Amino acid sequence: SYQAASEQLKAGKIAEAKPLIAALPEGVYDTLGALELAKAQLDDDKRDDAIATLRATRPQDPALAGVVRDRLASLLIDAGKGKDALALLAPADADARVLQLRGDAHSALGQQAEEREAYAKALVLLEVGDPARNLVELKLAEVGGAPGETPNTHEAKG
């Protein structure tokens, strides 16, 4: 059961939890189990295992599919696989989180203009007071952008 798998993961028993998660029927619980397994693998310094777990996950729920995609993209960026992350994010709707991840992927690839553009677009979508906004503002400033710039303003100045 999902609860049994979750308890195994909380106890640090990844090997025991894996078959329990694999046996879950397709749906919300197998996706949640895979997300928990990937987190446990990451906590155990097994990033590549976590990537493999998330790549193998096929969420049925669109909201969970977005969570899996975003977590996988973050891990790919961390692993130095920015191109893989961009390919994963390409078909995604451009919400602020996806744009921030695209900026991070471009950063990992040394593509400053694309990085700046992605962060600027993300900033436009984030409300003042949103905790993510401060982080995106910092990332934008690091690549020479400024809050309030439209994504193409910087090129026009340069």
Phi and psi restraints in degrees (value plus and minus 20) as a CYANA .aco file:
   2 TYR   PHI     -80.1   -40.1
   2 TYR   PSI     -63.5   -23.5
   3 GLN   PHI     -82.3   -42.3
   3 GLN   PSI     -61.6   -21.6
   4 ALA   PHI     -83.1   -43.1
   4 ALA   PSI     -63.2   -23.2
   5 ALA   PHI     -83.0   -43.0
   5 ALA   PSI     -63.3   -23.3
   6 SER   PHI     -81.8   -41.8
   6 SER   PSI     -61.9   -21.9
   7 GLU   PHI     -85.0   -45.0
   7 GLU   PSI     -59.1   -19.1
   8 GLN   PHI     -82.4   -42.4
   8 GLN   PSI     -62.4   -22.4
   9 LEU   PHI     -85.8   -45.8
   9 LEU   PSI     -61.3   -21.3
  10 LYS   PHI     -83.3   -43.3
  10 LYS   PSI     -49.2    -9.2
  11 ALA   PHI    -105.1   -65.1
  11 ALA   PSI     -19.0    21.0
  12 GLY   PHI      60.4   100.4
  12 GLY   PSI      -4.6    35.4
  13 LYS   PHI    -118.5   -78.5
  13 LYS   PSI      53.4    93.4
  14 ILE   PHI     -82.2   -42.2
  14 ILE   PSI     -66.7   -26.7
  15 ALA   PHI     -80.2   -40.2
  15 ALA   PSI     -57.8   -17.8
  16 GLU   PHI     -92.7   -52.7
  16 GLU   PSI     -50.7   -10.7
  17 ALA   PHI     -97.7   -57.7
  17 ALA   PSI     -52.5   -12.5
  18 LYS   PHI     -74.2   -34.2
  18 LYS   PSI     -69.6   -29.6
  19 PRO   PHI     -87.0   -47.0
  19 PRO   PSI     -50.0   -10.0
  20 LEU   PHI     -86.3   -46.3
  20 LEU   PSI     -60.9   -20.9
  21 ILE   PHI     -89.4   -49.4
  21 ILE   PSI     -61.6   -21.6
  22 ALA   PHI     -81.7   -41.7
  22 ALA   PSI     -48.0    -8.0
  23 ALA   PHI    -104.6   -64.6
  23 ALA   PSI     -28.5    11.5
  24 LEU   PHI     -87.2   -47.2
  24 LEU   PSI     122.0   162.0
  25 PRO   PHI     -87.6   -47.6
  25 PRO   PSI     132.1   172.1
  26 GLU   PHI     -77.7   -37.7
  26 GLU   PSI     119.1   159.1
  27 GLY   PHI     127.4   167.4
  27 GLY   PSI    -177.4  -137.4
  28 VAL   PHI     -83.1   -43.1
  28 VAL   PSI     -63.7   -23.7
  29 TYR   PHI     -88.6   -48.6
  29 TYR   PSI     -56.0   -16.0
  30 ASP   PHI     -88.9   -48.9
  30 ASP   PSI     -53.1   -13.1
  31 THR   PHI     -89.6   -49.6
  31 THR   PSI     -64.7   -24.7
  32 LEU   PHI     -81.9   -41.9
  32 LEU   PSI     -59.8   -19.8
  33 GLY   PHI     -81.9   -41.9
  33 GLY   PSI     -63.2   -23.2
  34 ALA   PHI     -84.3   -44.3
  34 ALA   PSI     -60.2   -20.2
  35 LEU   PHI     -82.8   -42.8
  35 LEU   PSI     -62.9   -22.9
  36 GLU   PHI     -85.6   -45.6
  36 GLU   PSI     -61.3   -21.3
  37 LEU   PHI     -81.4   -41.4
  37 LEU   PSI     -66.1   -26.1
  38 ALA   PHI     -80.8   -40.8
  38 ALA   PSI     -60.3   -20.3
  39 LYS   PHI     -83.4   -43.4
  39 LYS   PSI     -64.6   -24.6
  40 ALA   PHI     -83.1   -43.1
  40 ALA   PSI     -60.1   -20.1
  41 GLN   PHI     -83.8   -43.8
  41 GLN   PSI     -61.9   -21.9
  42 LEU   PHI     -84.9   -44.9
  42 LEU   PSI     -63.7   -23.7
  43 ASP   PHI     -80.8   -40.8
  43 ASP   PSI     -46.3    -6.3
  44 ASP   PHI    -113.1   -73.1
  44 ASP   PSI      -3.5    36.5
  45 ASP   PHI      39.1    79.1
  45 ASP   PSI      16.4    56.4
  46 LYS   PHI    -139.0   -99.0
  46 LYS   PSI      43.7    83.7
  47 ARG   PHI     -78.0   -38.0
  47 ARG   PSI     -62.7   -22.7
  48 ASP   PHI     -84.7   -44.7
  48 ASP   PSI     -55.0   -15.0
  49 ASP   PHI     -85.4   -45.4
  49 ASP   PSI     -60.6   -20.6
  50 ALA   PHI     -84.0   -44.0
  50 ALA   PSI     -60.0   -20.0
  51 ILE   PHI     -81.3   -41.3
  51 ILE   PSI     -65.7   -25.7
  52 ALA   PHI     -82.1   -42.1
  52 ALA   PSI     -60.9   -20.9
  53 THR   PHI     -80.8   -40.8
  53 THR   PSI     -67.3   -27.3
  54 LEU   PHI     -90.1   -50.1
  54 LEU   PSI     -55.5   -15.5
  55 ARG   PHI     -82.9   -42.9
  55 ARG   PSI     -54.1   -14.1
  56 ALA   PHI    -101.9   -61.9
  56 ALA   PSI     -29.4    10.6
  57 THR   PHI     -99.8   -59.8
  57 THR   PSI     113.9   153.9
  58 ARG   PHI    -143.5  -103.5
  58 ARG   PSI      58.8    98.8
  59 PRO   PHI     -85.0   -45.0
  59 PRO   PSI     119.1   159.1
  60 GLN   PHI    -108.4   -68.4
  60 GLN   PSI     -52.4   -12.4
  61 ASP   PHI    -102.3   -62.3
  61 ASP   PSI     104.9   144.9
  62 PRO   PHI     -79.5   -39.5
  62 PRO   PSI     -57.0   -17.0
  63 ALA   PHI     -85.5   -45.5
  63 ALA   PSI     -63.3   -23.3
  64 LEU   PHI     -89.2   -49.2
  64 LEU   PSI     -52.2   -12.2
  65 ALA   PHI     -80.4   -40.4
  65 ALA   PSI     -59.8   -19.8
  66 GLY   PHI     -85.4   -45.4
  66 GLY   PSI     -59.6   -19.6
  67 VAL   PHI     -84.2   -44.2
  67 VAL   PSI     -66.6   -26.6
  68 VAL   PHI     -80.4   -40.4
  68 VAL   PSI     -67.0   -27.0
  69 ARG   PHI     -78.3   -38.3
  69 ARG   PSI     -67.8   -27.8
  70 ASP   PHI     -85.5   -45.5
  70 ASP   PSI     -61.8   -21.8
  71 ARG   PHI     -86.6   -46.6
  71 ARG   PSI     -60.9   -20.9
  72 LEU   PHI     -84.0   -44.0
  72 LEU   PSI     -63.2   -23.2
  73 ALA   PHI     -79.8   -39.8
  73 ALA   PSI     -63.1   -23.1
  74 SER   PHI     -80.7   -40.7
  74 SER   PSI     -62.8   -22.8
  75 LEU   PHI     -87.3   -47.3
  75 LEU   PSI     -59.2   -19.2
  76 LEU   PHI     -83.4   -43.4
  76 LEU   PSI     -61.7   -21.7
  77 ILE   PHI     -82.2   -42.2
  77 ILE   PSI     -65.5   -25.5
  78 ASP   PHI     -80.8   -40.8
  78 ASP   PSI     -52.7   -12.7
  79 ALA   PHI    -103.2   -63.2
  79 ALA   PSI     -17.3    22.7
  80 GLY   PHI      60.2   100.2
  80 GLY   PSI      -0.4    39.6
  81 LYS   PHI    -128.8   -88.8
  81 LYS   PSI      38.7    78.7
  82 GLY   PHI     -79.4   -39.4
  82 GLY   PSI     -58.3   -18.3
  83 LYS   PHI     -84.1   -44.1
  83 LYS   PSI     -60.5   -20.5
  84 ASP   PHI     -83.1   -43.1
  84 ASP   PSI     -60.3   -20.3
  85 ALA   PHI     -84.3   -44.3
  85 ALA   PSI     -64.0   -24.0
  86 LEU   PHI     -82.9   -42.9
  86 LEU   PSI     -59.5   -19.5
  87 ALA   PHI     -84.2   -44.2
  87 ALA   PSI     -59.7   -19.7
  88 LEU   PHI     -85.0   -45.0
  88 LEU   PSI     -58.8   -18.8
  89 LEU   PHI    -104.9   -64.9
  89 LEU   PSI     -35.5     4.5
  90 ALA   PHI     -73.4   -33.4
  90 ALA   PSI     -68.2   -28.2
  91 PRO   PHI     -98.9   -58.9
  91 PRO   PSI     -25.8    14.2
  92 ALA   PHI     -93.0   -53.0
  92 ALA   PSI     127.2   167.2
  93 ASP   PHI     -80.3   -40.3
  93 ASP   PSI     122.2   162.2
  94 ALA   PHI    -104.4   -64.4
  94 ALA   PSI      53.1    93.1
  95 ASP   PHI    -107.1   -67.1
  95 ASP   PSI     155.1   195.1
  96 ALA   PHI     -80.1   -40.1
  96 ALA   PSI     -59.7   -19.7
  97 ARG   PHI     -85.1   -45.1
  97 ARG   PSI     -65.2   -25.2
  98 VAL   PHI     -83.4   -43.4
  98 VAL   PSI     -62.4   -22.4
  99 LEU   PHI     -83.6   -43.6
  99 LEU   PSI     -59.4   -19.4
 100 GLN   PHI     -84.1   -44.1
 100 GLN   PSI     -63.3   -23.3
 101 LEU   PHI     -83.8   -43.8
 101 LEU   PSI     -59.1   -19.1
 102 ARG   PHI     -81.7   -41.7
 102 ARG   PSI     -61.8   -21.8
 103 GLY   PHI     -80.5   -40.5
 103 GLY   PSI     -63.0   -23.0
 104 ASP   PHI     -82.1   -42.1
 104 ASP   PSI     -61.1   -21.1
 105 ALA   PHI     -85.0   -45.0
 105 ALA   PSI     -64.0   -24.0
 106 HIS   PHI     -82.7   -42.7
 106 HIS   PSI     -56.8   -16.8
 107 SER   PHI     -80.9   -40.9
 107 SER   PSI     -64.9   -24.9
 108 ALA   PHI     -83.0   -43.0
 108 ALA   PSI     -47.2    -7.2
 109 LEU   PHI    -112.7   -72.7
 109 LEU   PSI     -20.9    19.1
 110 GLY   PHI      53.5    93.5
 110 GLY   PSI       3.1    43.1
 111 GLN   PHI    -118.9   -78.9
 111 GLN   PSI      61.0   101.0
 112 GLN   PHI     -83.2   -43.2
 112 GLN   PSI     -61.2   -21.2
 113 ALA   PHI     -82.8   -42.8
 113 ALA   PSI     -64.7   -24.7
 114 GLU   PHI     -88.1   -48.1
 114 GLU   PSI     -57.3   -17.3
 115 GLU   PHI     -80.8   -40.8
 115 GLU   PSI     -69.7   -29.7
 116 ARG   PHI     -80.0   -40.0
 116 ARG   PSI     -63.4   -23.4
 117 GLU   PHI     -83.1   -43.1
 117 GLU   PSI     -63.7   -23.7
 118 ALA   PHI     -84.0   -44.0
 118 ALA   PSI     -64.6   -24.6
 119 TYR   PHI     -85.4   -45.4
 119 TYR   PSI     -59.6   -19.6
 120 ALA   PHI     -82.8   -42.8
 120 ALA   PSI     -62.1   -22.1
 121 LYS   PHI     -86.0   -46.0
 121 LYS   PSI     -59.6   -19.6
 122 ALA   PHI     -82.4   -42.4
 122 ALA   PSI     -61.8   -21.8
 123 LEU   PHI     -81.0   -41.0
 123 LEU   PSI     -57.7   -17.7
 124 VAL   PHI     -80.7   -40.7
 124 VAL   PSI     -52.9   -12.9
 125 LEU   PHI    -107.2   -67.2
 125 LEU   PSI     -31.2     8.8
 126 LEU   PHI    -114.0   -74.0
 126 LEU   PSI     113.3   153.3
 127 GLU   PHI     -91.7   -51.7
 127 GLU   PSI     128.8   168.8
 128 VAL   PHI     -81.4   -41.4
 128 VAL   PSI     114.8   154.8
 129 GLY   PHI      75.9   115.9
 129 GLY   PSI     -33.8     6.2
 130 ASP   PHI     -91.1   -51.1
 130 ASP   PSI     107.3   147.3
 131 PRO   PHI     -76.7   -36.7
 131 PRO   PSI     -51.9   -11.9
 132 ALA   PHI     -87.9   -47.9
 132 ALA   PSI     -45.0    -5.0
 133 ARG   PHI     -80.9   -40.9
 133 ARG   PSI     -63.3   -23.3
 134 ASN   PHI     -80.9   -40.9
 134 ASN   PSI     -61.5   -21.5
 135 LEU   PHI     -84.5   -44.5
 135 LEU   PSI     -63.8   -23.8
 136 VAL   PHI     -86.3   -46.3
 136 VAL   PSI     -58.5   -18.5
 137 GLU   PHI     -80.7   -40.7
 137 GLU   PSI     -62.4   -22.4
 138 LEU   PHI     -83.2   -43.2
 138 LEU   PSI     -64.9   -24.9
 139 LYS   PHI     -83.8   -43.8
 139 LYS   PSI     -59.6   -19.6
 140 LEU   PHI     -84.7   -44.7
 140 LEU   PSI     -64.1   -24.1
 141 ALA   PHI     -82.2   -42.2
 141 ALA   PSI     -56.1   -16.1
 142 GLU   PHI     -82.7   -42.7
 142 GLU   PSI     -46.5    -6.5
 143 VAL   PHI    -125.4   -85.4
 143 VAL   PSI      -1.5    38.5
 144 GLY   PHI      65.4   105.4
 144 GLY   PSI      -9.7    30.3
 145 GLY   PHI    -111.1   -71.1
 145 GLY   PSI     150.4   190.4
 146 ALA   PHI    -156.1  -116.1
 146 ALA   PSI     120.5   160.5
 147 PRO   PHI     -76.1   -36.1
 147 PRO   PSI     118.0   158.0
 148 GLY   PHI      77.7   117.7
 148 GLY   PSI     -35.3     4.7
 149 GLU   PHI     -90.6   -50.6
 149 GLU   PSI     120.4   160.4
 150 THR   PHI     -97.2   -57.2
 150 THR   PSI     135.2   175.2
 151 PRO   PHI     -73.7   -33.7
 151 PRO   PSI     -45.8    -5.8
 152 ASN   PHI    -122.6   -82.6
 152 ASN   PSI     -19.8    20.2
 153 THR   PHI     -81.4   -41.4
 153 THR   PSI     -61.9   -21.9
 154 HIS   PHI     -80.8   -40.8
 154 HIS   PSI     -61.8   -21.8
 155 GLU   PHI     -86.3   -46.3
 155 GLU   PSI     -56.6   -16.6
 156 ALA   PHI     -84.1   -44.1
 156 ALA   PSI     -55.0   -15.0
 157 LYS   PHI     -92.8   -52.8
 157 LYS   PSI     -56.9   -16.9
